[in-house]
Amino acid sequence: MTGEAVIVGVDATAAGALAAVTGRTVARAAGVPCRVVHVTPARSAALRGGEPAQPDLTEGLIAAARSHVVEALSGHAPDDVLRTIEVLVGNPAWELRRVIADTSAGLLVLGGKHHAPPVRWFGGSTAHNAVRTIDVPVLVAAAPVQRFSRVLVAIDLSETAEPTLTQAHAFAAMFGATLRVLTVVEPMPAIPDVGVQSDVGEHYRLAETEARRLADTVAGTGRTEIRVDSGSPARTIADEAAAWEADLVVVGSHGKGWVDRVLLGSTTERLLNRLPCSTLVIPVHGPPRA
């Protein structure tokens, strides 16, 4: 993880408390400051006709929001975290992006919540919006851990594989965690009226060879476990994480357009609603479309 700080987005829920604890754990391991932020949406009473809110209204809104969040998180998040919560007013994803830019942060930590697809698409999930729009790694905390001991990184052998694996190795190294690399090969459909079909076994061997080459390049020969499996990527990654009892799954985000994600979804966003453990999403921007 690179950057000068860890930014943690919290709210008055159990997910907010989990984000606060996880963010502090990661910041301490990385040796960087932890900045905890709560963003309260601007109320119509505070904004009239698009004009900025009066200072006393904004201050009242901030004070009420801080009191509510601190009260909700008391007993669940450390006292030193509660004392330093910053409260901002606006759109959560936009305000978090601004804070990240202002502090040159290298990581955003949020609490994971499960929402139905229509709610996610139309702004009901800060975590999903952050994964779509924020250009630093986003850690979505889903389960409490004292330290990360098992890190599963899923790569698909595209241009996202090496940067994703590099970030996963760096994160695992901070905690002295075991790193396992998983490559999911989607089943190849049979082609009608073609006598010679693809050699599935050879396809698996090539995928394993490439995954091992990437792992050796990033982490050093023989230091990383490699697994190749077949099936639906999101389901297969989630099943592997549960079976191996991973503390964290690391995936690369391909940076698809917003319309692509709304209409089709993505492996990353499906994982956020399926995983039994936390997820670290690495934004990787591929070459521009022709």
C-alpha positions as CSV (number, residue, x, y, z in Angstrom):
1,M,0.0,0.0,0.0
2,T,1.4,3.4,-1.0
3,G,0.2,6.8,0.2
4,E,0.5,9.1,3.2
5,A,-2.7,8.1,5.1
6,V,-5.6,5.6,5.4
7,I,-9.0,7.2,5.0
8,V,-11.9,5.5,6.8
9,G,-15.5,6.3,6.0
10,V,-17.9,5.6,8.9
11,D,-21.6,5.9,9.6
12,A,-23.8,5.1,12.6
13,T,-24.0,1.4,11.9
14,A,-22.2,-1.8,12.8
15,A,-20.5,-1.6,9.4
16,G,-19.2,1.8,10.3
17,A,-17.7,0.5,13.6
18,L,-16.1,-2.4,11.7
19,A,-14.6,0.0,9.2
20,A,-13.1,2.2,12.0
21,V,-11.5,-0.8,13.7
22,T,-10.2,-2.3,10.4
23,G,-8.8,1.0,9.2
24,R,-6.9,1.6,12.4
25,T,-5.4,-1.9,12.2
26,V,-4.2,-1.3,8.6
27,A,-2.9,2.2,9.3
28,R,-0.9,0.9,12.3
29,A,0.6,-1.9,10.2
30,A,1.5,0.5,7.4
31,G,2.9,3.1,9.8
32,V,0.7,5.9,8.4
33,P,-2.0,8.2,10.0
34,C,-5.6,7.1,10.1
35,R,-8.2,9.8,9.2
36,V,-11.8,8.8,10.1
37,V,-14.5,10.7,8.2
38,H,-18.3,10.7,8.4
39,V,-20.2,12.3,5.5
40,T,-23.8,13.4,6.2
41,P,-25.9,14.2,3.2
42,A,-27.0,17.8,2.7
43,R,-30.6,18.2,3.8
44,S,-33.0,20.3,1.8
45,A,-33.4,22.5,4.8
46,A,-29.7,23.3,4.7
47,L,-29.7,24.1,1.0
48,R,-32.2,26.5,-0.6
49,G,-32.3,27.0,-4.3
50,G,-28.8,25.7,-4.7
51,E,-27.3,28.4,-2.5
52,P,-24.8,27.4,0.2
53,A,-26.3,26.7,3.6
54,Q,-26.0,29.4,6.3
55,P,-23.0,28.8,8.6
56,D,-25.2,28.2,11.7
57,L,-27.3,25.6,9.8
58,T,-24.2,23.8,8.6
59,E,-22.6,23.8,12.0
60,G,-25.8,22.5,13.6
61,L,-26.1,19.8,11.1
62,I,-22.4,18.7,11.6
63,A,-22.8,18.8,15.4
64,A,-25.9,16.7,15.3
65,A,-24.3,14.2,12.9
66,R,-21.2,13.9,15.0
67,S,-23.2,13.3,18.2
68,H,-25.3,10.6,16.5
69,V,-22.3,8.8,15.0
70,V,-20.2,8.9,18.2
71,E,-23.2,7.6,20.3
72,A,-23.9,4.8,17.9
73,L,-20.2,3.7,17.7
74,S,-19.4,4.0,21.4
75,G,-18.4,0.7,22.8
76,H,-17.8,-0.7,19.3
77,A,-15.0,1.5,18.0
78,P,-11.9,2.7,20.0
79,D,-12.2,5.9,22.0
80,D,-9.3,7.5,20.2
81,V,-11.0,6.9,16.9
82,L,-14.3,8.4,18.2
83,R,-12.5,11.6,19.4
84,T,-11.1,12.3,16.0
85,I,-14.1,11.7,13.7
86,E,-14.4,14.5,11.1
87,V,-17.9,15.3,9.8
88,L,-18.4,16.6,6.3
89,V,-21.6,17.6,4.5
90,G,-22.3,16.4,0.9
91,N,-22.4,13.3,-1.3
92,P,-20.4,10.6,0.5
93,A,-18.5,9.2,-2.5
94,W,-17.6,12.8,-3.7
95,E,-16.5,14.0,-0.4
96,L,-14.4,10.9,0.2
97,R,-12.7,11.4,-3.1
98,R,-11.9,15.0,-2.2
99,V,-10.4,13.9,1.2
100,I,-8.3,11.3,-0.5
101,A,-6.9,13.8,-3.0
102,D,-6.2,16.4,-0.3
103,T,-4.3,13.9,1.9
104,S,-2.6,11.8,-0.9
105,A,-4.2,8.8,0.8
106,G,-3.3,5.3,-0.4
107,L,-6.3,3.4,0.9
108,L,-10.0,3.9,1.6
109,V,-11.7,1.7,4.2
110,L,-15.4,1.3,4.3
111,G,-17.8,-1.1,6.0
112,G,-19.6,-3.7,3.8
113,K,-23.4,-3.8,3.6
114,H,-25.6,-6.0,1.5
115,H,-28.0,-4.2,-0.8
116,A,-30.3,-5.5,-3.5
117,P,-29.1,-4.5,-7.0
118,P,-31.5,-1.6,-7.7
119,V,-30.5,0.0,-4.4
120,R,-26.8,-0.3,-5.3
121,W,-27.2,1.1,-8.8
122,F,-29.1,4.2,-7.7
123,G,-26.7,5.3,-4.9
124,G,-27.7,3.2,-1.9
125,S,-24.3,1.8,-1.2
126,T,-21.2,4.0,-0.6
127,A,-18.9,1.0,-0.9
128,H,-20.2,0.1,-4.4
129,N,-20.1,3.8,-5.5
130,A,-16.5,4.1,-4.2
131,V,-15.4,1.0,-6.0
132,R,-16.8,2.4,-9.2
133,T,-15.4,5.9,-9.0
134,I,-12.4,6.2,-6.6
135,D,-8.9,5.7,-8.0
136,V,-7.2,4.3,-4.9
137,P,-7.5,0.8,-3.4
138,V,-10.8,0.4,-1.5
139,L,-11.0,-2.1,1.4
140,V,-14.5,-3.1,2.2
141,A,-14.5,-4.6,5.7
142,A,-16.9,-7.5,6.2
143,A,-15.7,-9.4,9.2
144,P,-13.7,-8.4,12.4
145,V,-10.1,-9.5,12.4
146,Q,-7.2,-8.7,14.8
147,R,-4.7,-9.2,11.9
148,F,-4.8,-10.5,8.4
149,S,-3.3,-14.0,8.3
150,R,-4.6,-15.4,5.0
151,V,-4.8,-13.2,1.9
152,L,-6.4,-14.7,-1.3
153,V,-5.7,-12.7,-4.5
154,A,-7.8,-13.5,-7.5
155,I,-6.3,-12.7,-10.9
156,D,-7.6,-13.3,-14.4
157,L,-4.3,-13.1,-16.4
158,S,-5.3,-9.8,-18.1
159,E,-3.4,-6.5,-17.8
160,T,-4.8,-6.2,-14.3
161,A,-3.1,-9.3,-13.0
162,E,0.4,-7.9,-12.2
163,P,-0.6,-4.7,-10.4
164,T,-3.3,-6.5,-8.5
165,L,-0.8,-9.2,-7.4
166,T,1.8,-6.6,-6.5
167,Q,-0.6,-4.8,-4.2
168,A,-1.8,-8.1,-2.6
169,H,1.8,-9.1,-1.9
170,A,2.6,-5.8,-0.3
171,F,-0.5,-6.0,1.9
172,A,0.2,-9.6,2.9
173,A,3.8,-8.6,3.7
174,M,2.6,-5.9,6.1
175,F,1.0,-8.6,8.3
176,G,3.3,-11.5,7.6
177,A,0.3,-13.2,6.0
178,T,0.2,-16.3,3.8
179,L,-0.6,-15.3,0.2
180,R,-2.6,-17.6,-2.1
181,V,-3.1,-16.8,-5.8
182,L,-6.4,-18.0,-7.4
183,T,-7.0,-18.0,-11.2
184,V,-10.5,-19.0,-12.3
185,V,-10.8,-20.5,-15.8
186,E,-14.3,-20.1,-17.1
187,P,-15.6,-23.3,-18.8
188,M,-15.0,-23.3,-22.5
189,P,-18.2,-24.0,-24.5
190,A,-18.3,-26.8,-27.0
191,I,-18.5,-25.6,-30.6
192,P,-21.2,-27.5,-32.6
193,D,-20.1,-29.3,-35.8
194,V,-16.4,-29.0,-34.9
195,G,-14.7,-32.4,-34.5
196,V,-11.6,-31.2,-32.6
197,Q,-12.4,-29.3,-29.4
198,S,-10.1,-27.3,-27.2
199,D,-7.9,-29.2,-24.8
200,V,-9.3,-28.2,-21.4
201,G,-6.4,-29.7,-19.5
202,E,-3.8,-27.8,-21.6
203,H,-5.8,-24.6,-21.0
204,Y,-5.5,-25.2,-17.2
205,R,-1.8,-25.9,-17.5
206,L,-1.2,-22.7,-19.4
207,A,-3.2,-20.7,-16.9
208,E,-1.2,-22.2,-14.0
209,T,2.1,-21.6,-15.7
210,E,1.2,-17.9,-16.3
211,A,0.0,-17.5,-12.8
212,R,3.2,-19.0,-11.4
213,R,5.3,-16.7,-13.6
214,L,3.5,-13.6,-12.3
215,A,3.7,-14.8,-8.7
216,D,7.4,-15.4,-9.0
217,T,8.0,-12.0,-10.6
218,V,6.2,-10.2,-7.8
219,A,6.8,-12.4,-4.7
220,G,9.8,-14.6,-5.5
221,T,10.0,-18.2,-6.5
222,G,8.1,-20.7,-4.4
223,R,6.8,-18.2,-1.8
224,T,3.2,-18.1,-3.0
225,E,0.5,-20.8,-3.3
226,I,-1.1,-21.1,-6.7
227,R,-4.5,-22.5,-7.4
228,V,-6.4,-22.8,-10.7
229,D,-10.1,-23.6,-10.7
230,S,-13.0,-23.6,-13.1
231,G,-16.4,-22.0,-12.8
232,S,-18.2,-18.7,-12.4
233,P,-15.5,-16.3,-11.2
234,A,-17.5,-14.6,-8.4
235,R,-18.9,-17.9,-7.0
236,T,-15.6,-19.8,-7.3
237,I,-13.6,-17.0,-5.6
238,A,-16.2,-16.8,-2.8
239,D,-16.2,-20.6,-2.3
240,E,-12.4,-20.7,-2.2
241,A,-12.3,-17.8,0.3
242,A,-14.8,-19.6,2.6
243,A,-13.0,-23.0,2.3
244,W,-9.6,-21.6,3.0
245,E,-10.9,-19.3,5.7
246,A,-9.3,-16.3,4.1
247,D,-9.2,-13.0,6.0
248,L,-9.1,-10.9,2.9
249,V,-9.7,-11.3,-0.8
250,V,-7.9,-9.0,-3.2
251,V,-9.3,-8.4,-6.7
252,G,-8.5,-6.0,-9.5
253,S,-11.2,-3.7,-10.8
254,H,-11.1,-3.5,-14.6
255,G,-12.5,0.1,-14.7
256,K,-15.5,-0.7,-16.9
257,G,-17.8,2.2,-17.7
258,W,-20.7,3.1,-15.4
259,V,-23.3,1.9,-17.9
260,D,-21.5,-1.5,-18.2
261,R,-21.7,-2.0,-14.5
262,V,-25.3,-0.9,-14.1
263,L,-26.5,-3.1,-16.8
264,L,-24.2,-6.1,-16.5
265,G,-22.6,-5.9,-13.0
266,S,-19.0,-7.0,-12.5
267,T,-17.2,-9.8,-10.8
268,T,-15.9,-7.4,-8.2
269,E,-19.4,-6.0,-7.3
270,R,-20.9,-9.5,-7.1
271,L,-18.1,-10.5,-4.7
272,L,-18.9,-7.6,-2.4
273,N,-22.3,-9.1,-1.8
274,R,-21.1,-12.7,-1.5
275,L,-17.9,-12.9,0.4
276,P,-17.7,-14.1,4.0
277,C,-14.5,-11.9,4.5
278,S,-13.2,-8.4,3.7
279,T,-12.4,-7.4,0.1
280,L,-9.6,-5.2,-1.2
281,V,-10.4,-3.8,-4.6
282,I,-7.4,-2.5,-6.6
283,P,-8.3,-0.1,-9.4
284,V,-6.5,-0.9,-12.6
285,H,-7.1,1.0,-15.7
286,G,-6.4,-0.9,-18.9
287,P,-5.6,0.6,-22.3
288,P,-8.3,3.0,-23.7
289,R,-10.9,1.6,-26.0
290,A,-10.5,2.2,-29.7
